[in-house]
Amino acid sequence: MAEAPNIPIAGDPDGGGSDKVGAPSAHRGPAARLWQSPRKLSSIASVWGGVLADRAEAFLGNAGFDRAPWLAVLFASGILTWFALKTPWQWVGVIAGALLLALFALAAWRDRPERDQLRQAMIACSIVFAAGLAVVWARSEMVGAEPIDRPSIERVQGYVLERDDQPSQDRIRLTLAMRDAETGESRKIRVNIPLEEVARIDTQYSPVSGESVLLEGAVVRLRARLMPPASPMLPGSYDFARAAWFKGLAATGSVMGEVELVEPASRQDLIASLQRSLSSHVRSRVDGSAGTIAAAFASGDRGAIPETDRVAMRDAGLTHLLAISGLHVSAVIAAAYLLAIKLLALFPAIALRVRLPVAAALVGALAGISYTLLTGAQVPTVRSCVAAMLVLIALAMGREALSLRMVAVAAVFVLTLWPESVVGPSFQMSFAAVLAIVALHTSGAVRAFLAPREESWGARTGRRVAMLFLTGLVIEIALMPIVLFHFHRAGLYGAFANVIAIPLVTFISMPLIALGLFFDLIDLGAPFWWLAEASLDLLLSIAHFTSGQPGAVKLMPQMSGLTVTLFVIGGLWLALWSGKARLLGFVPAAAATVMLLSTPIPDVLIGREGRHVGITVDAPDGSRSLLSLRDSRSSYSRDNLLELSSVTSDPIPIAEWEGARCSPEFCVINIERGGRDWVLLLARNRELIEERALAAACEQADIVVADRFLPRSCLPRWLKADRGMLERTGGLALDLENGRISQVASGQGEHGWWRGERGD
């Protein structure tokens, strides 16, 4: 046999050593390398594995934390994993992997009591995680509606499923059930109808009573321009196509021409009718913007709130007051509970025979469920109602009412019914706020601070006010990453505004609205409505004042998935863990903060159709400005470009920018990024030009953008974003300094709502 080649080794530069590759060593002994002894490696791995398992077992046994919240987190994580992964094979693989991990834990540690904690944790976590992924997949298959292929104008006859009044936008929205004219398949669509047309048809079909006839249960015939639900305009924009998929909407659009009533509603939807009547009554009793806010509190109808007030409430950090959620439901249930227990205590025959907390809890539960149904039973309201029911049960049983387990049960209940809500801002903000409140108020330091003691009324009030401010500050910190991730803007002074706004709404505005409704039964509600209007005018004044302050709003570009994940991990660790170990949550939160502050602002933003293009530039005064290809009438397109570019000023048309050269068909602009000049060629319309001239212009450009198909002869140096490409990729965000292209398609995969390219 040939001798192995003599290769030099360390310590033997001449190659004359006795150790040779491929030949056995002549000096085996204690100093032999570990990699030459697989048994020793296996033994060491086994020892270290046992040590780690022992430490994990001891940690779980001594942690003293509640397991239920972590199981809820894992259930939500399974749902989020389904959205993050792109193909059915990946979904199946993850579910199978989780179940195999549970089987491994069961088989490996079945007869080892010293591994009870670790075995139970691995089995429970794996099964719950897999269940979350399976639940959202099943939900998608059951309710998802295939969108229409392309925009079309159709003659539609449909059954009215739902009506949404939006007087602030001079329209109503009808959700219709219809059948496709070609295939006969049932579809659900949503159409906008102008208020003038609503008034015309009401006058035509109900001239005497003047009542609306476009109600749930009616059959209407109309001509509408229908569009498939829109995918995100840009990376990080709102994904309406995903939301429509889980609502079962195949198309949305607007009415063209007159609406014909084929068949009036045989019977009215009692709750919807009561909601509209209540909203109309409240607005008739309270004038102006205050009336629209009062209607939102009383019935959940926010369609009449003016846009300026919505923006002010958002930028002041007060938007949560407009969404019927924990604050409102808790106020209603608490008022009903206290009123019931006080009134029942006045009757000795009842007080001596019935447990008053149980009876009051029943009254509070009835009030909470009624209010939830009346205000539309939206996900945040249902979540709040479920949590409130758990609190009432705890009070009736004499248990602690405020606990993280209560939050976990409510979260699992909502996610089981509506798993898609986990990716929406409503669910995330609602549960983040509640989790922050419960974690703060159940901590030892806060319990000690709020403990009863001998002190003056002023000192006690001061402690309560300080606690209210601290709670508002903690909520703002908890919500900030979520708000920035979804909306790319956040109000910085929300904690200060909420110190006044929350008590104002909870203890003054809502009780006055309730008293006004009650005393209207005997026509004595006017004084209460006057006071309610004054309190809501004060609320709006706080919102406009706060949002108008310099630096009140912080804009940020789209943060990465890793950044928001680190924020969530840090926040959950701080909230759900106990003892000194919870402080470790600051590590991922701090890392996420650094990553957020270093997030680059896109240099170029290209909308999904190529019509809307934004370019960030430095203005002469040193501020950042946004150049816009088109002066769009769409506030949605303009706001998306401004928010994702972190620009607060109005966009500047490219044609008016010094240095841009524009013809009727194209604009050419040079920008400097990353130490080099970039030449952009942007199509202003779909007018055809001579192909040879276009090819020559493309050759001189680095980036070409057009909302139409460009010929193959158009070959820019770096990127050709024409209609053909954008139909596959969706909107684009370009980071020229790092040569990075972000696209909408990269986060969509093979989910049913995405119509573009199904790749990376």
C-alpha positions, 0 to 999 in steps of 0.5 A: 500500500502506498504511504500517505504523503508527508505533510508538515504539521505545527511544530514540524516545519520540515515535514519530518514529524512522525504524525502524517495525514492518513497514517496512525499516530505512534504516540497515542496518550492523554494528550491526543486531540479530542477530534481524534476520539469520537467517544470522548466527544460523545461523552463530553456532549452528553455531560454538557447536555445533562448539565444544561438540562439540569440547569433548565429543570432547576430554572423552571422549578424555581422561577415561580412564574405563571405558565399560562401567559407564556402558552398564550405567547407561544400560541400567538407565535405559531400564528405569526410563524404561519404569516412569516413562512411562505409555502405550505411545505414550510407550514407542514414542516414546522408543525411536524417538527414541533410535534416531533419535539413533543414526542422526543420529550415524552419518550426521552424523559418519560420515566425520569421524575427529575426532568418533569418540569422540562418534559412538561414545558417542551410538550406543552410549548410544542403542541401549543405552538403547532396548534397556533399555526394550524388554527390560522391555516384552517381559518385561512382555508375556511374564510379566505376569498379568491380576489377577482383577476382584474379591475372591471365594470359590472352590473351587480345584483346583491343582498346587503349583508352589512351597512357602514355609515361614513358621513364624514366622507359623504358616503355609505359602504355596503357589503353585498353577497352576489353571484359571479355572472360567468361562473355562478360562484358566490362572492362578497364585495364592498361598494361605496355609495355617495350620500346624494344617491342614498338620499335619492333612493330613500326619497324614491322608495320611502317618501313618507317616512323618509327612512333609509331603505339600503339596510341589511337584508335588502336586495339592490341592483347597481353598476359598479367599478370593482377592483381586486383588494389592493396589496401594500403600496410600498414595503411596510404599507397597510396590506388591505388584500390580507385583511380582505382575504380574512373578511371574505371580500373578493372585490371593492369598488364604487357605484357608477350611476343610480342604485335600484332597490329590487327587494326591501329588507323583510326584517331589520337587523335589530342590533345594527338598527339600534346602533344607527338610531342611537348614533343619530340620536346622540349626534342630534343632542350634541353638536359639532365634532363633540357629537361625533365623539359622543356617538362613537362612545355610545354606539361605536360609530366612528364614521362621522368623526372629521378627519382633522379630529382623527389626525389630532387624536392620533398625533396626541396619542389619544386614538385608543379613546375612539376605539371601543376597547378596555377603557370603555367596556371597563367603565360600563361594567364597573358602573353597572357593578357598583350601582347594582351592589349599592342598590341591592344592599339597600334591601335587607331581604336580598342582601341577607339571602343573596351573595351581592358580589355574585348578583352585581357581577351578573348585572355587570356582565349583562351590561358589558355584553350588551355594550359590546354587541351594541358597539359592533362587537369588534375584536378589541371590544370582544377582547375587553369584554372577555377579560372583563367577564374573567374579572367579574368571575374572580370578584364573585369568587373572591379571587384576585381580579387583576392577573396576567392569567386573565390577559392570557385567557382573553388573548387565546379566546380571541386568537382562536376565533380570529387568529388573523388579528394577531398581525393587526395593530388593533390586537397588538396595541390593545393587548400590549397596553393591558399587559403593561398595565397588569404587569405594572400594577402587580409588581411589588414596588407599585403594590407598596406605593399604592398600599393604604396608609395614614396620610392626608387627602392631598398626599393620597391624591398626589400618589394616585395622579403620579401613578396615573402618569406613570401608567400612561408613560409605561403604556406609551413606551409599550406601544411605541414600537408597535405604532412605529412598525404599523404607522411609521409615526407616533405621538411623543406627548401622549403620556401627558395628554392621557393624564387628563384625557383618560380620567376626563373620558372615564369619569366625566364624559361617558357617565354624562352620556349615559345620564343623558340617554337615561334622562332623555326617556323623560325628556330631561337629558338636556343639562347632561348633554350640555355638560357632555359636549363641554367635556368632549370639546375639552378633550378635542382641545387637548388633542389639537393642542398636544398634536400641534406642539413642536416635535409632537410627532416622530416619523420613522422608516419601516423597521425590520422584522428582526427589530420589532421581534426584539422589541416584542421579546424584551417587552414580554420578558419584562412583563411576564417574568418575575424576579431579577431575571425579568431585567434581562428583557432590557437586553433585546429591547436595547438592541432593538432601540439601537437597530431602530435608530440606525434604520436607513431611510429609503432613497427612492420609493416606487409604488406598486403600479409605478405611478407614484415615486418619491425621492428623498433629498436634502433641502437648501435649509438642511431639512429632508424633503420628498420629491414626488413624481405626481401631485396625487389627489390621493391622500393615501398615496401621499401619506404613504410616501411621506411616512415611509420617507420620514418627511413631515413637509408637503411633497415637492413635484419633481418638475419644480426641483432645481436640477430635474430635467422634465419633458412631457413624457419623462423626468431625469434627475441626478442624486448623489448616494454612497459616493456616486451619482445615480441617474433616474429616468421616470415616466410621467405618463403612458405616451409612446415615444420612439423606441430608439430614443427610449433605448438611448435614454435608458442606457444613460440611466441607472434606474428607470421607472414607468407605469407601463411595459417598457421594451426589451431594448430599454436596458438601464445600468441597475434597475428597470421598474416597469409595469412588468416587474412591479406586477411581480414584485409589488412596490419597491424601496431602494437603499442606494447607498447599500445597493439594497432593494426591498420589495412587497413580494418578499414578505408574501409567499404563497398566501392566498391573498397575494397575486404577484410573484411567489418567490423571495 
